[in-house]
C-alpha cells in the first residue's frame, strides 16, 4: 500500500487500513513527574469555589502555572496537559459536574 509502513510497538492508533493515525505523545517526561503533576492537580480540586459563574480562565491559568513548573516539556500545544488546561478553561471540571447524591440522577 502506498504510504503504509510496518507497525511497531510504539505506534498505538491505527486507522482502518492499518496506517498509523497517531503515534505516541508525551504526557510527562518521567513517571515521577507524572505522579507529581497528578498529585498537584488532584490536591487543587475542586478548581472552583462552587459559585455559579466561576472565572475559569483565571482558574485554568493558575492551575497551569502550578503544574507546568513540575514538567515544562509536558505542556506542548495539543498534548495531554495542554488539553486538560483547555478543559478546565471551558468549565469541564466545574465542581457541580462532580456532585453526587443530590437527587438529580
TACOR-V363969 format. One line per field, one symbol per residue. ss: DSSP state (2 for helix, 1 for strand, 0 for the rest). burial: + if it has 9 or more other ideal C-beta (glycine too) atoms within 8 Angstrom, else -. A space follows every 10 residues. Layout:
BEGIN
ss = ???
burial = ???
END
This chain:
BEGIN
ss = 0000000000 0011000001 1100000000 2222222222 2220000000 0000022222 2222222200 0222200002 2222222220 0000222200 00000
burial = ---------- +-------++ -----+-+-- --++-++--+ +-----++-- ---+-+--++ --++-+++-+ +--++---++ +++++++++- --+++----- -----
END
